Amino acid sequence: MAWKTIVISKPARLRVENDQLVIAQEGTVAFPIEDISALMIESPEVLLTSFLLNRLAEYGVALLVCDRKHLPCMAGLPFVGHSRLAAVQRMQLETSLPFRKRCWQ
């Protein structure tokens, strides 16, 4: 279950190693990607790999990028949905018209 929000406010290099987000600044620290719910990048001097973006999307991590005033200017949300969500959407699409009308009453 994802529960961590990571904020990068200093220059850093971000990469993936063993399904962990590796942050290299003055030192190196790693977090399991499956524990991350959102990654916010505040510094304009952050380098990251496309493989990291791919892994963030696969784990459903939201990516927020901030401008010079530290205000969010971009949100990256993955297209990959959770398997249960897709199953619920399929069931909703397959419901009968009378049932849908009763739900809206």
N, C-alpha and C positions, 0 to 999 in steps of 0.2 A: 504494500500500500504506500503510495507516494505521499509524503508529508513535509518534505523540506523545500524551502524556497532559498535559492542561492543567489546572492547579489554580488556581482563583480564590479567594484568601484575603482580599482587600480589597474594599471596595465598588466595584462596576463596573456598566457598562451593556454588554450583549452584543447584537449584531445581526449580520445577514448583509449583506455587500456583495460582489458579484461572486463568489459562492460561496466567500467567505472569512469566517471568524469574526472579527469586529471587536470588540476589547475596549477600551472607553474608561474609563480610570482617570485618573491624573494626565496621562498622555499617551494616545496611541492606537496600538495594535499589531494586526496582522492575521495570521491563519494560514489556509492553505487547509484547508477542511473535510475534503477527501479524505486529508489527512495525519494527522488526529486519530483516535485509537482510543478515548480516553475523556476526558470533561470532568467535573471534580470541582468542585463549588461548596461552599466552606467558609464563606463570608460570608453572613449573612442579608440583607445589603443589596445583592443583585445583582438587576438588572432584565434580563429577556430577553424576546424576542419569540416569538410562536407560530410565526412563519415560521422562526426559528432552530431551534425544536424539530422542525419538519417536515424541514428540511434535515439536521439531525443524524440523524434516523431514516432518511432516504433514503441516507445514507452509512454507516449502520451504527455510529454513534458511541454508546457507552454514556454515560449521564448519571448521575452520582452526586451526591446532595445530602447535606450533613452537618448535624448538629444543633449546638447551642451548645457542646457538648464536643468538636467536630470529629470526631465519629464518624459514619460513613455511616448515614443513616436512610432513604434512598430510592434505588432504582436504577431508572433508566428504560432499557429495552432495546427496540430497534426490532422491529416485526413483519416488516418488509421483510427478506427473506432474499436471499442471493446467488443468482444464477441457476444456478450450478453446484450449489449445495446443493439447490435444488429438483429439478434433473435427477437427482441421485443418489438423492434420496428417491423420486422417481417410479420409477426403475429398481429400487430395493429393494422397492417395493410390487408391482411386476409380476413378481418372481421366482416361480418355481414352488414348490409346497409341498415336493417332495422335495429341492430345492436348499436351501431354508431349514432343513430338518431336518438335512441333512448339515453345514451351517454350525454348527449348535448342538452337534454331536457333539464 
